[in-house]
Amino acid sequence: MITNETINRAIDYMLQHVEEGITLKEVAAHCHYSPYYFSRLFKAQTGESVYGWIKRVRLEQSAFRLKTEKERSITEISADYGYSSSNYSSAFRQHYQTSPVSFRKKSYQEAMKHPFFHHEQWRAGSFADCNGKITIKQIPDYRMIYERHFGSYEHMHRAWNKLLVHYRDYISRDTKFIEITYDDPSLTEAKNCLYDIGLSVGEECRLENTTILLGGKCAVYSFKGHIKSIYAAYQTLFLVWLPKTQYRLDEGRNIIDIYHTVDCAAMEVEMDICVPVK
């Protein structure tokens, strides 16, 4: 868990500006630290250098866009992240051991055989089926207590169990249980996957680890089923729905999950996957 709120604010800042060629000096200045001190603090909390984190996230975000924005050229997408065509191809191959062209061709098959589900078989749903589960809604802003973690989404339930016990005094019948996943686990190593978990609270909550989660226009996908099928639902959204819909992902906001019911014994959930769109 990332326990230092300065590092959490730095991560938020870097995610907002990662396409702009942000530097260690700029991030450190944003946090009012010297580059040397901030660099040491960031490495201690995340296990990565600031430069390494920024480079990795830029490549993984660009890979996500190769996967979901099929109508755009590789050159266009690489330029969004400050790469020339040749430099991008070299950096991409170093990170993924394949070329951007090959990656784009195989992204569907690679997502479907991802080891997140071990030997289980699944297939992406059709656009019509997926679209039928989606409603375009305005999601409100939420003030929430949150914890930020790096690690496999497969084991996220363990972090949830601890959070619910720790903050049980803040839970009421009106509480919303909220999850933010920042990475596509078919593109990011499990140990590097970033996620926030938390619960909605009122203005009276004065804990340091509170934040305002911005709502707005979202494509809300209603999911009901086993927790292991959440990956399949997400991949259907990424591989089938986003490339074909008239809506475009609003990259200034995050995809959030809002849980309605959880059956811990059966590992079944009812939830809304809220995809910010414009």
HELIX and SHEET records of a PDB file:
HELIX    1   1 GLU A    5  HIS A   17  1                                  13    
HELIX    2   2 VAL A   18  GLU A   20  5                                   3    
HELIX    3   3 LEU A   24  HIS A   30  1                                   7    
HELIX    4   4 PRO A   35  THR A   46  1                                  12    
HELIX    5   5 VAL A   50  THR A   68  1                                  19    
HELIX    6   6 ILE A   74  ASP A   80  1                                   7    
HELIX    7   7 SER A   85  TYR A   96  1                                  12    
HELIX    8   8 PRO A  100  MET A  112  1                                  13    
HELIX    9   9 PRO A  115  PHE A  117  5                                   3    
HELIX   10  10 PHE A  127  GLY A  132  1                                   6    
HELIX   11  11 TYR A  153  HIS A  155  5                                   3    
HELIX   12  12 MET A  156  HIS A  166  1                                  11    
HELIX   13  13 ARG A  168  TYR A  170  5                                   3    
HELIX   14  14 ALA A  190  ASN A  192  5                                   3    
HELIX   15  15 ILE A  227  SER A  229  5                                   3    
HELIX   16  16 ILE A  230  THR A  236  1                                   7    
HELIX   17  17 LEU A  237  TRP A  241  3                                   5    
HELIX   18  18 LEU A  242  LYS A  244  1                                   3    
SHEET    1   A 8 ILE A 134  ILE A 139  0                                        
SHEET    2   A 8 GLY A 216  HIS A 226 -1                                        
SHEET    3   A 8 GLU A 268  PRO A 276 -1                                        
SHEET    4   A 8 ILE A 256  ASP A 263 -1                                        
SHEET    5   A 8 PHE A 177  THR A 181 -1                                        
SHEET    6   A 8 LEU A 194  SER A 200 -1                                        
SHEET    7   A 8 TYR A 142  PHE A 150 -1                                        
SHEET    8   A 8 THR A 210  LEU A 213 -1                                        
END                                                                             
